[in-house]
Amino acid sequence: MDLDGFKASLQEAQPPTDLSPALQALWHQARGDWDTAHRLAQGQDDTDGAWVHAHLHRVEGDEGNAGYWYRRAGRDHATTSLDREWAEIAASLLSN
């Protein structure tokens, strides 16, 4: 699946079944379900999950907590718009 297909799937009632928990988290966050997104990101205990987790805390407005998760992900603290970061993360994870 590419980024356009992932974005198109946001019109469906459920995320595609073959997505990692981190991608499912991004899917739910894009649909406004931060709590489910957070739970899914926490459940993927690797750098991908940490990267999404960091993004979610930026969405929440908790930059300090986001910084912790960016460090766990081995990433610089994002300064781009939330929408742009979401697309960058999704595109990267979809290409794995």
N, C-alpha and C positions, 0 to 999 in steps of 0.2 A: 504494500500500500504506500502511496506517496502522500505528500502533504495535502494536495487538493482532494484526494479521496478521503483522507482523515477528516478534513473540514466538512466535506459533504456528509460524512457519517453522523455529524452533529444533528442532522435532521431526523435521525432514527430515534426510536424509543430507548434503545440500549446500545452501548458501545459494541463494536465488532468483537467477537469472541476470541480472536487470535492476538489481541493486544497484551503487552506486558502490563503489570500493575501500574507502572509509571505512566504509560500512555493512557491507560484507563483513567488515571487521576487527572491528566490534562483534559481528557474528554469531558469528565464530570465538572471540572473547574470551568471549562468554556460554557457549560450549560447552567452555571450558577450554583452548583452543588459543592461548595467548598468542603463541607464536612466529609462527604464520601471521598472527595479527591484527597483530602488530608489522610484519611484512614488508609487509602490505597498506597499513597506515597510512603507512609510510615511502614507499610508491610513489605516494601521492596528494599531490603537492607543491602544496598550497594550504591555505587556512585550515581547511577541513573536515578534511583529513588531519592537520593539526597539532593540532586539537582532540581528535581521537580518539587521536592519538599521546600527547598530554598525559595523557589518561585512562588509557591503558595503562601509563604510567610511574607513575601513582598506584597502579594495581592491583599493580604490581611493588614498590611501596614506595619508589620513588626520587623523592621530592618535589622535589629540586633539579632533576633532569632534566625532571620534569613542568612545573616553573615556566618553564623555557626554552620548552617547546612551547606552554604557555598564552600566553606573550608572542607567539610566532610566530602563534598563532591570533587574537590580539587579544582574548583572553578573560581574565577574572579567574581566579585560581587557585581551583579548586573546593574547597569545604569541606563539601559535602553528602556523604551516604553514596555509596559507589561504585555501588550499585544504582540509586540515584536519579539520579546523574549519567549513568549509562549510558542510562537511559530518557529523560532530557532531551536528550541528544545525539541519540539515535536518532529521537525525535519531531521534533526540529528538522531533521535531515537528510532525513527522510522527507517533510517538508512542502515541501522545496525543489523 
